[in-house]
């Protein structure tokens, strides 16, 4: 039994998970078009290997990595490349190069898609790391950091614990919950493969206590494996952040940026990432699909879909029964950290965990009032920051002071703005400061 520690900050938010938590995973099928961005991960964009007119098969490599921190892109199904062109990127909010694929409906497999092993013991550590890189595996919790990089920490950073993140603390989202309920043995298989890849002997499956079915399913699935433990974590947003999870489960504090979990001997991966790794080892399938929740009061039938990467948002909403009434907002990700979409023809990407559709009546524009110095934003901050002061420095253009108050440590979880009685846009102000500080650093580096 894992002895949990006290976490800092965080808030209680309406969970809204009951809308889709009992919806079993169903296949989303084949849209008329798939849009595969070359940049749908942290790091350098992939480099296209195909051109308009080329025929491709399911699982075929269509874009290769560029540099150490990058991720390959594969064709989710067979078809013809319509174009390699700029399309609107829903996460980055700008035009980015993408491969546009027209499916042919045949779903022919590429010859490279072949099983690698039926048991974790039957494949080497080196082959597992190579496989994670080959299939374009990234963290599927949202950050989309290339997994192969995580699995190869520097020799001076020994890792003693691997955490499997099944917290899914964002309201509404239930994709990870359903994966653990429906495919617990594959999740455990993938987790053990990731642990072997990184040479880690201790693994802890972490789940919030608002997921009773997933807890029991995973408890049974890990029983045969003495190296695995289960940590049931009290529900509190944003416990799913890797720094917050490490603090609560292990009592270790990750250093400020550029500090990473590996600095305290830990690797954290999402349950969806483990499931994708299992699919790669057992079937040879690259990361060409993922589980996506489509939910919210704004859709008629909230669902959990097994969806091909590159599927248009509009297609998935139609599969969920369409809009239930006047729409106020469609969010990619959860309502706390997700991005509001301006174009529903935009596709899902590797890091898309869900789509939340809110009705028009749920969107309120409240008047921003002066700060009353109540300190609620400080109490709520899971990073121990002073959001009110960072935001004030940002609004006044004092970037050096904003940096001194650790603006770059902000994880943009939204707790401060949620708790603010004056409805001040604290997160937006802090994000602006971070962007300006980053731009300033790049300019200085370019001069050297």
N, C-alpha and C positions, 0 to 999 in steps of 0.2 A: 504494500500500500504506500503510495507516494504521500509524503508529508508536505502539504501545501504551505506556502508562505503568504505573508500579507502583501497585497499589491498596492500600488499608489494610484490615486486619482481614479478616473473612470466615472461613468454615470449609468443610471438605469434608464433604458429607453423602451417604448412599446415595441414588442417583438414582432407581431404581425406574421409570425411563421405558420400559424394555423391555416392560413389561406392555401398553402401549397405543401405543407409537411407530410400530408397523407397521399399526395399525388405521386403514383409510381412513375418511374422513368419510362418514357416512351420514345420511340424513334421518330425524329422530326422529318425524316424523308429527304427528298432531293429538290432543292429550289432550282429555278431556271438559270441562276448565275451565282458563282462563288467569287468573292473578292479576297485575295490573299495578300495582305500587306507584307512588304519586305522587312518592315520594322513593327513587330508586335511583341517586343521583348525589351528588357533592359540591355543596353549595349549597342554595338554597331549594327546597322541594318544588314540583312542578308543580301547576296548578290544574285540577281536573276540568271538562271541557266536556260531559260526558254524564251521564245519570241512568239509573236502573233502567228497563228496558223499551225503551231506545233500540236501534235496529239500527245496526251499524257495518260498514265494509268494511276489507279489508286495507290498511294504510298510512294509514288515516284518523287525523287528529289527534284524540286523546281527552283530552289534558291539555296546557295551554299553560304556557309558562315564567312564572315570577314573579321579577322582578329580573334583574340582569345575570348572576349566577352561578346558573344553573338549566338544566334540560333538559326538552324536550317529551317526551311519551309518545304512542305511536301504537298502533293496533290491529294485532296480529300476523296476524290473520285475520278473516274476516267472521263475524258472529254477533250475538248479543243481549247487552246489558248486564244481568247478573243483579242486580248491586248495586254501590253505591259505599259501602264499609264498612271498618271496621278489621279488619286481618288481621295475623297474627304475621309480623314482618319478620325473615328469617333472619340478616341482617347486623347490623341495629341491635338485635336482641334484644328488641323491644318491639312493641306494637300500633301499626300505621301505616295511614293511609288508602290504600285500593286500589280499583281498578276491577276487578270480577269479570266476566269475559266467558265466555259459553257459545258455543263455535264452532258454526256451522251446517253445516260440511263443504263449503261451496261455494267458499270462498277467493276471493270476489269482490274485485277490486281497486278501490280508491278512485280517482276521476278525477284526484286530485292526483299519483298515482304515474305518472310519465312520464320517459323518458330526458332528460337535460339536455345531454349531449355525448358524442361517441364518442372524442374526444381531449382531452387536457388543454389543448392549445393553443386549443381551440374554446370555452372558457369563461373568463370574466374572474375575476380575483382576488376582486373584490367579490362576485360571484355564488357563488363557492366558499365564502367565509366565511358568506354568508347561507344557503347550502345546509346547511353543517355545523350551523348553529343550528336550521334548519327541521326537520332529520331527527332531532334529539335526540341527536346524536353525542357520546359521552363516551369517555374512555380505557378501553379494554377489558382492560387489564392488571390491574385490580383497584381502583384508586383512583376510577375513574369520574368524573374531573374533566371538566366540559363543554369539549369540544374547541374550540368557537368562541371561548372566552375565551383559550385558548392562542394561537390564530391571530391575535389582535389585541393584541400587546404595546404598552405605552406608547411614544410616540415617543422617549423618552429611554432606551429599552432596546433598542438595535439587536441583531438576531439575525443571526449569521453562519453557524450550523451547525444542521441538523436531524438528530437521531438517530432512527432507526427501531429500536425495541427488540424484537429477536427472541431475547432471552436465555433467557426462560422458565426461571429458575433454581430454582424450587420443585420438590422431588421429585415424582415421579409424573406431573405435568401434561405433556401433549403437544399441546394444541390449537393453539398457535402454530406448533409444528414442522410439524404436518400442513398448516396453511394455506400455509406457505412451500413445502412439497414439492408440494402439489396445485394451488395457485393463485398461483404466483410472479409471473406477469405482472399479475394483478389487484392484488396487493400493491404492486408497483412503480408501477402506474397510480395507486393511491390515495396512495402516498407522494409522488409528484410533484405530485398535486393539493394535498396538504397543504402541501408546500413552496411552491407557487405562492400558496396562500392567505396564507401568512405572509410572502411576499416573500423567501424564503431561497434562496440560490444553491448551497449545498453540502449534500449529504445523505449520511449514512453509515448503511448497514445493518449492525446489530450482532447477531452470532449467537455463542453459545458453541460451543466446538469439539467438543461431544458430539452435534452434529446434522449429520453429514456430508452427508446427502441434501439437507437444507435449504440448506446452504452452497453446494453445487454448483448447486441450482436457482436460488437468488437470484443467484449469480455470473453465470450465463447471462442471467438476466432483466435485470440492470442494464447489461449490455455496451453496448447502443446509446446509453446516456445518460452523457455525460461528466461531468455534475454529481454522479453517484452513485459512492460508494465502498463497499467491503466491509471490515468489521473483524471478524476471527475472534478471539474473546476466550477465554482459558483458563477452563475451567469452575471456578467457585468461588461458593458461595452467600454473600451475596445480590447478585451482580453485576447482577441485573435491576433493582435499585433505581435510579431515575434519577440520584441523586446519585453513587452508586457507578459507574454506567456512564459518566457525564461525566468522572469522575476518571480512570478507566482508559483511555478512548478519547482524551480531549482534554487530560488533565492539569490540568483546571480544578476548583477547589474551590468548590462552591455555599455561600454564606454561611449561617450558622445561621438558623433560623426567625425572622422571616418571609421569609428569603431563598428565592428560587426559581431554577430553571435560567435563566430569562430574565435574571437578574442577571449571569450570566457569558456571555450571548450565545447561549444554546442553548434549543431546544425538543426535547422527547422525546415520541414517541408509540409506542404498541404496534402490532405488525403487524396485529392484529385490527382496530384502529381504521382503519388504512390500507385494509384489505380492505373494511370497511364503507363507507368514503368512496368507494371505487371502485364499489360497488354503488349508491350514491346517485347518482353522476354518470352512470353508464352505463345504469342502469335506473330511477332515481328512487325507489329503495326506501329508506324510512326505517329507523332502527335497530330492527327488529322481531324479529331473530333473531341468533344468534351460535353459534360453535363451542364446544362444551363437552366436556371429557374426563370420562368416568365410568370410574373405575379403582380399583385397590387389590386386595389379596388377598381382600377380602370380597365381590367380585362375580365371577360366573362367567365373564363375557366382557367384559373391559375394551374400551371403545369410544370413538370420537370422534364426537359427534353435531352435526348442524346442527339447532339447537333453537330453537323460538319462545320469546321472552322471556315469562316468566310460567308456563312449564311446571312442573308439580309435580316435586319431586325424586324422589318415589316412582315416578312414571311412567318417568323416565329409568333408574332402577335396574332396574325390571322389564324394560325394553328391553335392558339389558345382561345379561340372563339371571337377574336376581334375586341374592339373597345366596347365597354359596357355603358358608355355615355360620353359626354364632353370631356376631353382629355386636358389635364393641366400640365402634365410633364411626363416624359419618358426618360428614365434614368438607366444608364448602363452601369451595373454594379449596384451597391446598396445605397439607400438614401442619405447616409452619413458621409460617405467618401466617394460615391459614384459621380459620374458626369452626366449632365443633362444633354440629351441629343437634340440637335436641330435638324437632322436629316434621318428619317427612318429607313431610308434605303441603304444606310451605312451597315456594314457587316459586323458580326461578332468576331472577336480576335481570341487569341489563345488565353488571355487573362480575363475573359468575360465570364463571370460567375453567375450573372443574372441580369434580367431586365425588369425594372419596377415601373409600372404604369399607375400614375396617380390621377384621380379625377380633378376636374377644374376646381371644385369646391374645397379640395384639400390644400390648395396652394393659397397661402395668405401672404400679402405684402404688408408687413407691419412697419410702423414709423420707427426710425432709428433715433434713440434718445441719448442724451449725454451719459457718460459713464458715471455711476454713483459710487464707485470704489468699494463695492460690496465684497470683492474677493472670490466670488463663486467660480469665476473662470480659473483662478489659481488652484482652488480646491479640486476642480474637475480634471485638470491637466494630468494625464498619465505619465508625462515626461518630467514633471516637476518644474515647469517653466512659469514665467509671468506673462501670460498672453496679453493682458491689458497694456503692459509696458512695451512689449514688442510691437503690438499694433499701433500704439501711439507714436513710437519712433518711426515706424513705416509711414504712417500718415503724414508725419512732419518732414520726411525725407532724411532722417538721421540714420543712415544705413550702418555706420560704425557702431552706434549705440544699439541698434537692433541686433547686430551680430554679437555684441558683447553680452546681450541678454539671451543668447543662444537661439536666435531665430532658426538657424540651420538644423537644430535638434527637433523641430516641430514635425510631427508625423501626419499633420493635417487631418486628424480624426474628427474634428468638429465638435468635440466636447465643450470647449469654451464658448463657442457661439450658441450652442444648444442651451447652455445654462444661463447665458447672459440675460438679465431681466430688461436691459435696455435695448436688446435686439441688435447689438452692434455686430457688423460683419467682420469679426476678429480673424477668422480663418483666411478670408480674402486679403486682408491687410498683411497678414504674416506671409502668405504665399507671394504677394507682390514684393515684399522685402527679400524673400529667399531668391526670387528670380533676379532681382537687381543685384544682390550680393554675388550670385553665381556669374552673372554677366560681367561684373566688375573683376572677379577673379580670373575669368577667361581672358579679358582684355589685358590684365597685368601679365598673365602667363604668355600671351602672344608677343608682348614686348621684349620678353627675356630671350 
